[in-house]
Amino acid sequence: MSESAPRTWHPRPQDLTHSCPAQMMRHTGQADFDSFYAWSLAEPEAYWRRMNDYLGIRWRKDYDRLCDLSRGKEFPSWFVGGELNWTDTVLDRADDPAFRDKPAIVAETEDGHVTRVTYAELRDLVARVATGLAEQGIVRGDRVGLLMENGVEASAAVMALAYIGAIVVPLFSGFGAEPILSRLEACKARGLIATTGFLRRGAYVDAMPTVREVCSRLPTLERLILKVSPHHPADDPLPADAVAWTEVTAPEGPRVAPLTMSANDPFMVIFTSGTTGKPKGPVHTHGGFPIRIAHDAALNFNVKAESVFCWPADMGWIAGTLVMCSALMRGATLVCYDGAPDFPDWSRMGRLVETYRVTHFGSAPTLIRGFAAHAETATAPDLSSIELLITAGEGIAPEHFLWFQTHFGRGEVPLINYTGGTEVSGALLGSVVVKPIVPAGFNARGGAVAVDVVDLDGKPVTLQTGELVVREPFVGMTASFWEDDARYLETYWSAIPGLWVHGDLAMRDATGQYFMLGRSDDTIKVAGKRVGPAEVEAILVELAGVEEAAVIGVPDPLKGQAIVAFLTGSRLRETREFLAEVRKRVQDRLGKPFAPREVYLVQQLPKTRSSKIMRRVIRGIYTDAPQGDLTALVNPDAIGEIARIVGSR
């Protein structure tokens, strides 16, 4: 890192006059950002009127009022009476001569194949896919899983499903059959759009065994649509009832028209793991997620029509649709990449920037740490086109924040720290280019989101750790969990009455900067991807001889967090073969990043009197951190045993 690198980035004259946040302040008549934010809370109706106008959101029927709270603040209805199909905001640009022939998406695969579509071509492709899906019997309200690598086809599939009023269920490409089944079963999916496989580090990853198992065990699944990889073995025939993606994209006859949807109609159910039980399924609507992301793309990311936006992300996580909407809802060019970010070496991401003259580049802290560890190679390409950097997905250390800003951003461009979550669409906290940016901090709260940091009684705190909460409903929040209002209420509204408690620990300093301090629950975030301990533990207890399992997330220099497993079973033996089997079982089911880094065999796990495993106690022992209140612990001997075993390694 350069010794002269500034520890605080300060806005430049052009940021204060020509940036999107500066334009948004002028559009609303606010003199500075603090008054702009205060006005967004005081006058949300007026704020969102102005934002819809500034963002160019296409409404088919104007809404009557912003919000209806007749079901309580936990279940707001937004843009009441309004009708739209969010894809109109993207696809109608094809009617504008300034956008018709402009690149909408540029997608590069690991082996170097490049696909480009203009805004006119994207509209035609989405209409063809939508028509093909309709011909396959997919109708309004159907849930359809999407297991595709990032690129033109996945983006078109998301929009085509929304176009016909169906509901997309994104699936992580690294998942095994079990997590896919648990998600598709929960929402009774009728269809699955999948790729037969993809390249990773030059090797073909065959997805068909997983797809076949899912189809054989999911009785509600009536339609399987397969995009055949060019690397798929010729001697491996597709299932007889599968429909080829090429058939879906080439329907005969006239194209269907995009359906008119209520602002509160769902377009996506995207499952995320909790700390206990099955994955939970936040529901996002036509008048929620896309509008919030368009808003944040302007306010936080300063995305304009001339921007070239690249933030490699799997379509199975919230970042996939977030990145897609950030670029396309703003009329920018989206650059996608499908492959390992360090293949064939660590210059791969930099070469994307250089080749496509990327102006906005986003990266998870995990990848930034990898760049820093291979600095000479990672920064060899020409990175001079970068105008803004983004990091999100997990906490980042100040030294890695500064390294990224200095080496990818020349120490000149802003690095936007951004945090929200699957359940909230966009930012609860994020930085803006019209205020100073402190390394690893957030200089702003989400526009029109009443964020606070509070103690356990709900009282605001400064200069001390507190819970990150939201005091009022906000545009973009999940409409609930799919067919599970009770769990939604328990997850976000039960801890502190009247407040949305997000599950993150944060601190606000005296200057109004915010800092994230990790999860306040047991959710594990590996390389920016969240997994509930119960989901891993359910896999481990299937192993012969395993009686109970507890997994925790611990600090990891590359992944942010790594999984450590503790197993009980009187017949278990710590052999090399058994430990390899444990790691392989989790890897095969959830993906390589989730394979436990360490596995410990113990006689007992610390439990409460109601037999709940106290993971925080195990985590405290492992990390040598305070264990907190132990009054509920029924077997204190477990602490000593775990401490001895961990300490002996």
C-alpha positions as CSV (number, residue, x, y, z in Angstrom):
1,M,0.0,0.0,0.0
2,S,1.3,3.5,-0.8
3,E,2.4,5.4,2.2
4,S,0.8,8.5,0.8
5,A,-2.6,6.9,0.4
6,P,-5.2,9.1,2.1
7,R,-7.0,7.5,5.1
8,T,-10.1,9.4,4.3
9,W,-11.4,10.0,0.8
10,H,-12.9,13.5,0.2
11,P,-15.4,14.5,-2.5
12,R,-13.9,16.2,-5.6
13,P,-15.6,19.2,-7.2
14,Q,-17.2,17.0,-9.9
15,D,-18.7,14.8,-7.2
16,L,-20.4,17.7,-5.6
17,T,-21.8,19.1,-8.8
18,H,-22.3,16.3,-11.4
19,S,-22.8,13.1,-9.5
20,C,-26.2,11.4,-9.2
21,P,-26.5,12.2,-5.5
22,A,-25.8,15.9,-6.3
23,Q,-28.5,15.7,-9.0
24,M,-30.9,14.0,-6.7
25,M,-30.4,16.7,-4.1
26,R,-31.1,19.4,-6.6
27,H,-34.1,17.5,-7.9
28,T,-35.6,17.5,-4.5
29,G,-34.6,21.1,-3.6
30,Q,-32.2,20.0,-0.8
31,A,-29.0,21.9,-0.1
32,D,-26.9,19.1,1.3
33,F,-27.0,15.4,1.9
34,D,-28.0,15.5,5.5
35,S,-31.0,17.6,4.8
36,F,-31.8,15.4,1.8
37,Y,-31.8,12.3,4.0
38,A,-33.8,14.0,6.8
39,W,-36.4,15.1,4.2
40,S,-36.6,11.5,2.9
41,L,-37.8,10.4,6.3
42,A,-40.0,13.4,7.0
43,E,-41.7,13.4,3.6
44,P,-41.5,9.9,2.2
45,E,-44.5,10.4,-0.1
46,A,-42.9,13.5,-1.7
47,Y,-39.5,11.8,-1.7
48,W,-40.6,8.8,-3.7
49,R,-42.6,10.9,-6.1
50,R,-39.4,12.8,-6.9
51,M,-37.3,9.6,-7.0
52,N,-39.7,7.9,-9.5
53,D,-39.4,10.9,-11.7
54,Y,-35.6,11.2,-11.5
55,L,-35.1,7.4,-12.0
56,G,-37.5,7.3,-15.0
57,I,-39.6,4.4,-13.5
58,R,-42.2,3.3,-16.0
59,W,-45.7,3.1,-14.5
60,R,-48.6,1.8,-16.5
61,K,-51.1,3.2,-13.9
62,D,-49.9,5.9,-11.5
63,Y,-50.2,5.0,-7.8
64,D,-52.6,6.8,-5.5
65,R,-50.5,7.0,-2.4
66,L,-47.2,5.6,-1.2
67,C,-48.1,3.3,1.6
68,D,-51.0,1.5,3.2
69,L,-50.3,0.3,6.8
70,S,-53.8,-1.2,7.4
71,R,-52.2,-4.6,8.1
72,G,-49.6,-3.0,10.5
73,K,-46.2,-1.6,9.9
74,E,-44.8,-5.1,9.5
75,F,-46.9,-5.7,6.4
76,P,-47.0,-2.5,4.4
77,S,-48.4,-2.2,0.8
78,W,-46.4,0.1,-1.4
79,F,-47.4,2.5,-4.3
80,V,-51.0,1.7,-3.6
81,G,-53.1,1.4,-6.7
82,G,-50.1,1.6,-9.0
83,E,-49.6,-0.9,-11.9
84,L,-46.4,-1.6,-13.7
85,N,-44.1,-4.4,-14.9
86,W,-40.6,-3.5,-13.7
87,T,-39.0,-4.9,-16.9
88,D,-40.6,-2.0,-18.9
89,T,-38.1,0.4,-17.3
90,V,-35.3,-1.6,-18.8
91,L,-36.8,-2.8,-22.1
92,D,-38.6,0.3,-23.2
93,R,-35.2,2.0,-23.6
94,A,-35.0,0.1,-26.9
95,D,-37.5,2.7,-28.3
96,D,-35.0,5.5,-27.5
97,P,-32.5,6.0,-30.4
98,A,-29.8,6.8,-27.7
99,F,-30.2,3.3,-26.3
100,R,-31.4,1.1,-29.2
101,D,-27.9,0.1,-30.4
102,K,-26.1,0.6,-27.1
103,P,-24.6,-2.5,-25.4
104,A,-26.9,-3.7,-22.6
105,I,-25.0,-6.8,-21.5
106,V,-21.5,-8.1,-22.4
107,A,-20.9,-11.5,-21.0
108,E,-17.6,-13.4,-20.9
109,T,-17.1,-17.0,-19.9
110,E,-14.1,-18.5,-18.3
111,D,-12.8,-19.9,-21.7
112,G,-13.0,-16.4,-23.2
113,H,-16.3,-16.7,-25.2
114,V,-18.0,-13.3,-25.3
115,T,-21.7,-12.6,-25.9
116,R,-23.0,-9.1,-26.5
117,V,-26.6,-7.8,-26.7
118,T,-27.8,-4.3,-27.3
119,Y,-30.9,-2.9,-25.6
120,A,-32.9,-3.6,-28.7
121,E,-31.6,-7.2,-28.9
122,L,-32.3,-7.6,-25.2
123,R,-35.9,-6.6,-25.6
124,D,-36.3,-9.0,-28.4
125,L,-34.6,-11.8,-26.5
126,V,-36.7,-11.3,-23.3
127,A,-39.9,-11.2,-25.4
128,R,-38.9,-14.5,-27.1
129,V,-38.0,-16.2,-23.9
130,A,-41.2,-15.0,-22.3
131,T,-43.3,-16.3,-25.2
132,G,-41.4,-19.6,-25.1
133,L,-42.1,-20.0,-21.3
134,A,-45.7,-19.2,-21.8
135,E,-45.9,-21.8,-24.5
136,Q,-44.5,-24.3,-22.0
137,G,-47.4,-23.5,-19.7
138,I,-45.7,-21.2,-17.3
139,V,-48.3,-18.7,-16.1
140,R,-48.7,-15.7,-13.8
141,G,-47.8,-16.6,-10.2
142,D,-45.9,-19.8,-11.0
143,R,-42.6,-20.2,-9.2
144,V,-39.7,-21.2,-11.4
145,G,-36.2,-22.1,-10.2
146,L,-33.2,-20.6,-11.9
147,L,-30.0,-22.6,-11.8
148,M,-27.9,-20.7,-14.4
149,E,-24.5,-19.2,-14.6
150,N,-24.3,-15.4,-14.8
151,G,-24.7,-14.0,-18.3
152,V,-27.1,-12.9,-21.0
153,E,-29.3,-16.0,-20.7
154,A,-29.7,-15.8,-16.9
155,S,-30.5,-12.1,-17.1
156,A,-33.0,-12.7,-19.9
157,A,-34.6,-15.5,-17.9
158,V,-35.1,-13.3,-14.8
159,M,-36.7,-10.6,-16.9
160,A,-38.8,-13.0,-19.0
161,L,-40.3,-14.6,-15.9
162,A,-41.2,-11.1,-14.5
163,Y,-42.5,-10.2,-18.0
164,I,-45.2,-12.9,-17.8
165,G,-45.9,-12.4,-14.1
166,A,-44.2,-15.6,-13.0
167,I,-41.9,-15.7,-9.9
168,V,-38.2,-16.4,-10.2
169,V,-36.5,-18.5,-7.5
170,P,-32.7,-18.0,-7.8
171,L,-30.5,-20.9,-7.0
172,F,-26.7,-20.9,-6.2
173,S,-24.8,-22.7,-9.0
174,G,-22.7,-24.5,-6.4
175,F,-25.6,-26.1,-4.6
176,G,-26.1,-29.8,-4.4
177,A,-29.5,-31.4,-4.7
178,E,-30.6,-31.0,-1.0
179,P,-30.5,-27.2,-0.7
180,I,-32.1,-26.9,-4.1
181,L,-34.9,-29.3,-3.1
182,S,-35.5,-27.5,0.2
183,R,-36.0,-24.2,-1.6
184,L,-38.1,-25.5,-4.5
185,E,-40.3,-27.6,-2.3
186,A,-40.9,-24.7,0.1
187,C,-42.5,-22.6,-2.7
188,K,-44.0,-25.5,-4.7
189,A,-42.1,-24.6,-7.8
190,R,-43.6,-25.7,-11.1
191,G,-40.6,-25.2,-13.3
192,L,-36.8,-25.2,-13.3
193,I,-34.5,-23.5,-15.8
194,A,-31.0,-24.9,-15.5
195,T,-27.7,-25.1,-17.3
196,T,-26.2,-28.6,-17.9
197,G,-22.9,-27.5,-16.5
198,F,-20.2,-24.8,-16.6
199,L,-16.4,-24.4,-16.5
200,R,-14.5,-23.8,-13.3
201,R,-10.7,-23.5,-13.5
202,G,-10.7,-25.1,-16.9
203,A,-12.6,-28.2,-15.8
204,Y,-16.2,-28.9,-16.7
205,V,-18.6,-29.1,-13.7
206,D,-21.5,-31.3,-14.6
207,A,-24.8,-30.1,-13.1
208,M,-26.9,-32.8,-14.5
209,P,-26.6,-35.4,-11.6
210,T,-28.0,-32.6,-9.3
211,V,-30.7,-31.6,-11.8
212,R,-31.8,-35.2,-12.3
213,E,-32.0,-35.9,-8.6
214,V,-34.0,-32.7,-8.0
215,C,-36.5,-33.6,-10.8
216,S,-36.9,-37.2,-9.5
217,R,-37.7,-36.0,-6.0
218,L,-39.8,-32.9,-6.7
219,P,-43.4,-34.0,-7.6
220,T,-44.6,-30.4,-8.2
221,L,-42.0,-29.8,-10.9
222,E,-43.7,-30.0,-14.3
223,R,-41.3,-28.2,-16.6
224,L,-37.5,-28.6,-17.0
225,I,-35.8,-26.2,-19.4
226,L,-32.1,-26.9,-20.1
227,K,-29.5,-24.7,-21.6
228,V,-26.9,-27.1,-22.9
229,S,-23.3,-26.1,-22.2
230,P,-21.0,-26.4,-25.3
231,H,-18.8,-28.5,-23.0
232,H,-21.6,-31.0,-22.1
233,P,-20.5,-34.6,-23.1
234,A,-22.1,-35.6,-26.4
235,D,-22.8,-39.1,-25.0
236,D,-24.9,-37.9,-22.1
237,P,-28.5,-37.5,-23.4
238,L,-30.8,-35.0,-21.8
239,P,-33.9,-36.2,-19.9
240,A,-36.7,-37.1,-22.3
241,D,-39.1,-34.6,-20.9
242,A,-36.6,-31.7,-20.9
243,V,-37.1,-28.7,-23.2
244,A,-34.1,-27.1,-24.7
245,W,-33.3,-23.5,-24.0
246,T,-32.9,-23.0,-27.8
247,E,-36.5,-24.1,-28.3
248,V,-37.8,-21.7,-25.6
249,T,-35.9,-18.8,-27.3
250,A,-37.3,-19.5,-30.7
251,P,-41.1,-19.7,-30.4
252,E,-43.3,-19.5,-33.4
253,G,-46.0,-16.9,-33.9
254,P,-46.5,-13.5,-32.3
255,R,-44.8,-12.5,-29.1
256,V,-46.7,-12.2,-25.8
257,A,-47.0,-8.8,-24.3
258,P,-45.6,-8.1,-20.8
259,L,-48.3,-8.4,-18.2
260,T,-49.5,-5.5,-16.1
261,M,-48.8,-6.2,-12.4
262,S,-49.7,-4.6,-9.2
263,A,-46.8,-2.9,-7.4
264,N,-47.3,-5.5,-4.6
265,D,-47.3,-8.6,-6.9
266,P,-44.2,-10.8,-6.2
267,F,-41.6,-11.3,-8.9
268,M,-38.9,-13.1,-6.8
269,V,-38.7,-15.5,-3.9
270,I,-35.0,-15.7,-2.9
271,F,-34.2,-18.0,-0.1
272,T,-31.6,-17.3,2.5
273,S,-30.5,-19.3,5.4
274,G,-31.4,-18.5,9.0
275,T,-29.8,-19.7,12.2
276,T,-32.3,-22.5,12.8
277,G,-34.6,-24.7,10.6
278,K,-35.2,-24.6,6.9
279,P,-34.1,-21.7,4.7
280,K,-36.4,-18.7,4.7
281,G,-37.9,-17.2,1.6
282,P,-38.1,-13.4,1.4
283,V,-40.6,-12.2,-1.2
284,H,-39.8,-9.2,-3.4
285,T,-42.3,-7.3,-5.5
286,H,-42.5,-5.4,-8.8
287,G,-42.8,-2.2,-6.8
288,G,-40.1,-3.0,-4.3
289,F,-36.8,-4.5,-5.1
290,P,-36.3,-3.1,-8.7
291,I,-37.2,0.4,-7.7
292,R,-35.0,0.3,-4.6
293,I,-32.0,-1.0,-6.6
294,A,-32.5,1.6,-9.3
295,H,-32.5,4.2,-6.4
296,D,-29.4,2.8,-4.8
297,A,-27.5,2.5,-8.1
298,A,-27.9,6.2,-8.5
299,L,-27.6,7.4,-4.9
300,N,-24.8,5.0,-3.7
301,F,-23.1,3.8,-6.9
302,N,-23.4,6.9,-9.0
303,V,-24.5,4.8,-12.0
304,K,-25.3,6.8,-15.2
305,A,-26.3,5.7,-18.7
306,E,-22.7,6.0,-19.8
307,S,-21.4,3.8,-17.0
308,V,-20.0,0.3,-17.6
309,F,-20.8,-1.8,-14.5
310,C,-19.0,-5.0,-13.5
311,W,-19.5,-6.8,-10.3
312,P,-19.2,-10.6,-10.8
313,A,-21.9,-12.3,-8.8
314,D,-23.7,-15.6,-8.9
315,M,-27.3,-15.3,-9.9
316,G,-28.3,-17.6,-7.0
317,W,-27.6,-14.9,-4.4
318,I,-29.2,-11.5,-4.0
319,A,-26.1,-9.9,-5.5
320,G,-27.0,-11.4,-8.9
321,T,-30.2,-9.6,-9.4
322,L,-28.9,-6.5,-7.5
323,V,-26.0,-6.2,-10.0
324,M,-28.3,-6.8,-13.0
325,C,-30.8,-4.2,-11.9
326,S,-28.1,-1.7,-10.8
327,A,-26.9,-1.5,-14.4
328,L,-30.0,-2.1,-16.5
329,M,-32.5,-0.1,-14.6
330,R,-30.1,2.9,-15.1
331,G,-29.5,2.3,-18.8
332,A,-25.8,1.4,-18.3
333,T,-23.9,-1.5,-19.8
334,L,-23.6,-4.6,-17.6
335,V,-20.4,-6.7,-17.9
336,C,-20.9,-10.3,-16.6
337,Y,-18.3,-13.0,-16.0
338,D,-18.9,-16.7,-15.5
339,G,-15.8,-18.5,-14.1
340,A,-13.2,-18.5,-11.4
341,P,-12.0,-14.9,-10.7
342,D,-8.4,-16.1,-10.5
343,F,-8.3,-18.2,-13.6
344,P,-5.9,-18.6,-15.3
345,D,-4.3,-16.2,-12.8
346,W,-5.1,-13.3,-10.6
347,S,-5.1,-10.8,-13.4
348,R,-8.5,-12.1,-14.8
349,M,-10.7,-9.4,-13.1
350,G,-8.3,-6.7,-14.1
351,R,-8.3,-7.8,-17.7
352,L,-12.1,-7.6,-17.7
353,V,-11.8,-4.0,-16.5
354,E,-9.1,-3.3,-19.2
355,T,-10.9,-5.0,-22.1
356,Y,-14.4,-3.5,-21.6
357,R,-13.3,-0.2,-20.1
358,V,-15.2,-0.8,-16.9
359,T,-16.1,2.3,-15.0
360,H,-17.8,0.8,-11.9
361,F,-16.2,-2.3,-10.4
362,G,-17.5,-4.2,-7.4
363,S,-15.9,-7.0,-5.3
364,A,-16.6,-8.9,-2.1
365,P,-13.9,-8.5,0.6
366,T,-13.0,-12.1,0.1
367,L,-11.9,-11.4,-3.4
368,I,-10.2,-8.2,-2.4
369,R,-8.1,-10.2,0.1
370,G,-7.1,-12.5,-2.7
371,F,-6.1,-9.5,-4.9
372,A,-4.0,-8.2,-2.1
373,A,-2.2,-11.5,-1.6
374,H,-1.4,-11.6,-5.4
375,A,-1.0,-7.8,-5.9
376,E,1.6,-7.8,-8.7
377,T,-0.5,-10.0,-10.9
378,A,-3.9,-8.6,-9.9
379,T,-3.0,-5.0,-10.8
380,A,-0.9,-5.7,-13.9
381,P,-3.8,-4.8,-16.4
382,D,-4.8,-1.2,-17.2
383,L,-7.3,-0.2,-14.5
384,S,-7.4,3.5,-15.5
385,S,-11.1,3.3,-16.6
386,I,-12.4,2.8,-13.1
387,E,-14.3,5.7,-11.7
388,L,-15.9,4.1,-8.7
389,L,-15.3,0.9,-6.6
390,I,-17.8,-1.0,-4.5
391,T,-17.5,-3.6,-1.8
392,A,-20.3,-5.5,-0.1
393,G,-21.3,-8.9,1.2
394,E,-19.4,-9.0,4.5
395,G,-17.2,-6.8,6.7
396,I,-14.0,-5.5,5.4
397,A,-10.9,-4.5,7.3
398,P,-9.6,-0.9,6.9
399,E,-6.2,-2.2,5.5
400,H,-8.0,-4.2,2.8
401,F,-10.3,-1.3,2.1
402,L,-7.4,1.0,1.6
403,W,-5.5,-1.5,-0.5
404,F,-8.4,-1.9,-2.9
405,Q,-8.9,1.9,-3.1
406,T,-5.2,2.5,-3.7
407,H,-4.4,-0.3,-6.1
408,F,-7.6,-0.6,-8.1
409,G,-8.7,3.0,-7.7
410,R,-5.3,4.8,-7.9
411,G,-6.0,6.3,-4.5
412,E,-8.3,8.8,-6.3
413,V,-11.7,7.2,-6.9
414,P,-14.3,6.6,-4.1
415,L,-14.8,3.1,-2.7
416,I,-18.4,2.6,-1.7
417,N,-19.1,0.3,1.3
418,Y,-22.6,-1.1,1.0
419,T,-24.6,-3.3,3.3
420,G,-28.2,-4.5,3.2
421,G,-29.3,-8.0,2.8
422,T,-31.5,-10.5,1.0
423,E,-34.5,-9.3,3.0
424,V,-34.1,-5.6,2.4
425,S,-33.1,-5.4,-1.3
426,G,-30.7,-2.5,-1.0
427,A,-28.8,-0.5,1.5
428,L,-29.4,-0.1,5.1
429,L,-26.0,1.6,5.3
430,G,-24.0,2.8,2.3
431,S,-21.6,5.5,1.3
432,V,-22.2,8.4,-1.1
433,V,-19.7,10.4,-3.1
434,V,-20.8,13.7,-1.8
435,K,-19.5,13.1,1.8
436,P,-16.1,12.0,3.1
437,I,-15.5,8.2,3.2
438,V,-13.6,6.7,6.1
439,P,-11.9,3.3,5.4
440,A,-14.3,0.4,6.2
441,G,-17.0,2.8,7.3
442,F,-20.4,3.9,5.9
443,N,-21.1,7.6,5.6
444,A,-24.8,7.4,5.1
445,R,-28.0,5.5,5.8
446,G,-30.2,4.2,3.1
447,G,-32.4,6.8,1.5
448,A,-35.8,7.0,3.2
449,V,-34.8,4.1,5.5
450,A,-35.0,5.0,9.2
451,V,-31.9,3.1,10.3
452,D,-30.6,3.3,13.9
453,V,-28.2,1.6,16.2
454,V,-29.8,0.7,19.6
455,D,-29.3,-1.2,22.8
456,L,-31.5,-4.1,23.7
457,D,-34.2,-1.7,25.0
458,G,-34.4,0.0,21.6
459,K,-32.6,3.2,22.8
460,P,-30.1,4.8,20.4
461,V,-26.4,4.4,21.2
462,T,-23.3,6.1,20.0
463,L,-19.7,5.0,20.4
464,Q,-20.8,1.5,21.6
465,T,-21.8,-1.7,19.9
466,G,-25.6,-2.0,19.3
467,E,-28.1,-3.7,17.1
468,L,-28.7,-2.4,13.6
469,V,-32.4,-1.7,13.4
470,V,-35.0,0.0,11.2
471,R,-37.7,2.1,12.9
472,E,-40.3,2.4,10.1
473,P,-41.3,0.4,7.0
474,F,-39.3,1.1,3.9
475,V,-39.5,0.6,0.1
476,G,-37.7,-2.6,-0.8
477,M,-38.2,-4.6,2.4
478,T,-39.5,-8.1,1.9
479,A,-43.2,-8.5,1.7
480,S,-42.8,-11.4,4.2
481,F,-41.4,-14.9,3.9
482,W,-43.1,-17.2,1.3
483,E,-46.2,-18.5,3.1
484,D,-44.6,-18.0,6.5
485,D,-45.7,-14.7,8.1
486,A,-45.1,-16.1,11.6
487,R,-41.4,-16.8,10.9
488,Y,-41.0,-13.4,9.3
489,L,-42.4,-11.7,12.3
490,E,-40.3,-13.8,14.7
491,T,-37.1,-13.2,12.7
492,Y,-37.3,-9.4,12.4
493,W,-40.0,-7.9,14.6
494,S,-40.0,-10.0,17.8
495,A,-36.7,-9.0,19.5
496,I,-37.4,-5.4,20.2
497,P,-41.1,-4.4,19.9
498,G,-41.9,-2.0,17.0
499,L,-38.4,-2.3,15.4
500,W,-37.1,-4.3,12.5
501,V,-34.0,-5.9,14.1
502,H,-31.7,-6.9,11.3
503,G,-29.3,-9.3,13.1
504,D,-26.2,-7.2,12.6
505,L,-24.1,-5.5,15.2
506,A,-23.0,-2.0,14.4
507,M,-21.5,1.2,15.9
508,R,-22.1,4.8,15.1
509,D,-19.2,7.2,15.9
510,A,-19.5,10.8,17.0
511,T,-19.2,12.1,13.4
512,G,-22.1,10.0,12.1
513,Q,-20.0,7.3,10.4
514,Y,-21.2,3.7,10.8
515,F,-19.2,0.5,11.2
516,M,-20.4,-3.1,11.0
517,L,-19.2,-5.4,13.7
518,G,-20.6,-8.8,12.6
519,R,-23.7,-10.9,13.1
520,S,-25.6,-10.9,16.3
521,D,-27.0,-14.3,15.6
522,D,-25.3,-17.6,14.4
523,T,-25.6,-17.1,10.7
524,I,-22.3,-17.9,9.0
525,K,-21.1,-15.9,6.0
526,V,-18.4,-17.7,3.9
527,A,-16.9,-15.7,1.1
528,G,-19.9,-13.4,1.2
529,K,-22.4,-16.2,1.0
530,R,-24.7,-16.9,4.0
531,V,-25.5,-20.3,5.4
532,G,-27.4,-21.3,8.4
533,P,-25.6,-23.7,10.8
534,A,-28.7,-25.9,10.9
535,E,-28.4,-26.5,7.2
536,V,-24.8,-27.7,7.5
537,E,-25.5,-29.7,10.7
538,A,-28.4,-31.5,9.0
539,I,-25.9,-32.9,6.5
540,L,-23.3,-33.9,9.1
541,V,-25.7,-35.9,11.3
542,E,-26.5,-38.1,8.2
543,L,-22.9,-39.5,8.5
544,A,-22.7,-42.9,10.1
545,G,-21.9,-42.6,13.8
546,V,-22.6,-38.9,14.1
547,E,-25.1,-38.3,16.9
548,E,-25.1,-34.5,17.1
549,A,-23.3,-31.7,15.2
550,A,-22.7,-28.0,15.9
551,V,-21.0,-25.7,13.4
552,I,-19.7,-22.2,13.9
553,G,-18.3,-19.4,11.7
554,V,-14.8,-18.3,12.7
555,P,-12.5,-15.6,11.2
556,D,-10.7,-16.6,8.1
557,P,-8.0,-14.4,6.3
558,L,-9.3,-15.2,2.8
559,K,-13.0,-16.1,3.2
560,G,-14.0,-13.7,5.9
561,Q,-15.4,-16.7,7.8
562,A,-14.8,-20.4,7.6
563,I,-16.9,-23.2,9.0
564,V,-15.6,-25.3,12.0
565,A,-17.6,-28.4,12.9
566,F,-18.0,-30.1,16.3
567,L,-19.4,-33.7,16.3
568,T,-20.4,-36.2,18.9
569,G,-20.7,-39.9,18.5
570,S,-19.4,-42.7,20.7
571,R,-18.2,-44.7,17.7
572,L,-16.5,-41.9,15.9
573,R,-12.7,-42.0,15.4
574,E,-10.6,-39.1,14.2
575,T,-9.1,-40.8,11.2
576,R,-7.9,-39.0,8.1
577,E,-10.5,-40.9,6.1
578,F,-13.4,-39.8,8.3
579,L,-12.4,-36.2,8.3
580,A,-12.1,-36.2,4.6
581,E,-15.5,-37.8,4.3
582,V,-17.0,-35.0,6.5
583,R,-15.5,-32.3,4.3
584,K,-16.5,-34.0,1.1
585,R,-20.1,-34.6,2.2
586,V,-20.6,-30.9,3.0
587,Q,-18.8,-29.8,-0.2
588,D,-20.9,-32.1,-2.4
589,R,-24.1,-30.8,-0.9
590,L,-23.5,-27.1,-0.4
591,G,-20.5,-26.3,-2.5
592,K,-16.7,-26.2,-1.9
593,P,-16.6,-22.9,0.0
594,F,-18.7,-24.5,2.8
595,A,-16.5,-27.5,3.5
596,P,-15.5,-27.3,7.1
597,R,-12.0,-26.0,7.7
598,E,-11.6,-28.0,10.9
599,V,-13.5,-30.9,12.5
600,Y,-13.5,-31.7,16.2
601,L,-14.8,-34.8,17.9
602,V,-16.2,-34.1,21.4
603,Q,-18.1,-36.1,24.0
604,Q,-20.9,-33.5,24.4
605,L,-22.0,-30.1,23.1
606,P,-23.0,-27.3,25.5
607,K,-26.8,-27.1,25.7
608,T,-29.5,-25.1,27.3
609,R,-32.1,-26.7,29.6
610,S,-34.4,-26.8,26.6
611,S,-31.7,-28.9,24.7
612,K,-30.7,-26.1,22.3
613,I,-27.0,-26.2,21.4
614,M,-25.3,-23.0,22.5
615,R,-23.2,-22.2,19.4
616,R,-22.2,-18.8,20.8
617,V,-20.4,-20.6,23.7
618,I,-18.5,-22.8,21.3
619,R,-17.6,-19.8,19.2
620,G,-16.4,-17.9,22.2
621,I,-14.2,-20.8,23.3
622,Y,-12.7,-21.1,19.8
623,T,-12.1,-17.4,19.3
624,D,-11.1,-16.8,23.0
625,A,-13.9,-14.3,23.3
626,P,-16.3,-13.7,26.2
627,Q,-18.9,-16.4,26.3
628,G,-21.7,-14.2,27.7
629,D,-24.5,-15.4,30.0
630,L,-24.1,-19.1,30.9
631,T,-27.0,-19.3,33.3
632,A,-29.0,-21.4,30.8
633,L,-26.2,-23.9,30.3
634,V,-27.1,-27.3,31.7
635,N,-23.8,-29.1,31.1
636,P,-20.8,-26.8,32.0
637,D,-18.4,-29.7,31.7
638,A,-18.8,-29.4,27.9
639,I,-17.0,-26.1,28.1
640,G,-13.8,-27.5,29.6
641,E,-13.7,-30.4,27.2
642,I,-14.0,-28.2,24.1
643,A,-11.5,-25.7,25.5
644,R,-8.9,-28.5,26.0
645,I,-9.4,-30.0,22.6
646,V,-9.3,-26.7,20.7
647,G,-6.3,-25.5,22.8
648,S,-4.3,-28.7,22.1
649,R,-4.4,-28.1,18.3
